[in-house]
Amino acid sequence: MSRTCQVTGATPGFGHHVSHSHRRTKRRFDVNVQRKTYWVPSLNRRVTLTLSARGIKTVDVRGIDVVVADIQARGGRI
């Protein structure tokens, strides 16, 4: 599963581990991504989305119908 939120578009960030001696090695800051299933009345079916924690809150505030319409308008696959 790619670590990308379908609602917010959040992707992993990159940086360095910094040791006590200040050596730097590459690391990756992953997004808190989870699979959630919602019932979408306008489509009359269940939809499984890959969402970050902020994406889940966005769905709660705006509603699943509006969010699914936005994803489809961008050309995203549901």
Secondary structure, 3 states (H helix, E strand, C coil): CCCCCCCCCCCCEEEEEECCCCCEEEEEECCCEEEEEEEECCCCEEEEEEEEHHHHHHHHHHCHHHHHHHHHHCCCCC
